[in-house]
């Protein structure tokens, strides 16, 4: 459906597809499944962040009441939060400024 879409549109469509492929029939993810999904599918962004207080806060919130579920909106907020604090984001910015 997005063959002619922009890179940004394709990126968000991919995020939605990954979420939907792991979500339950109610279109929600358990917190424990969310944590596993982030650790397997978002590894390059969270790698090396373990000592950052914000990272610890986000991940520990997924451990609390891990059977509680999150919706797509909350999932996207997690992705954006983890991206903003990621060292990989700074590396991406550095590549852009050196070209």
Secondary structure, 3 states (H helix, E strand, C coil): CCCCCCHHHHHHHHHHHHHHHHCCCCCCEEHHHHHHHHHHHCHHHHCCCCCCHHHHHHHHHHHCCCCCEECHHHHHHHHHHHHHHCHHHHHHHHHHHHC
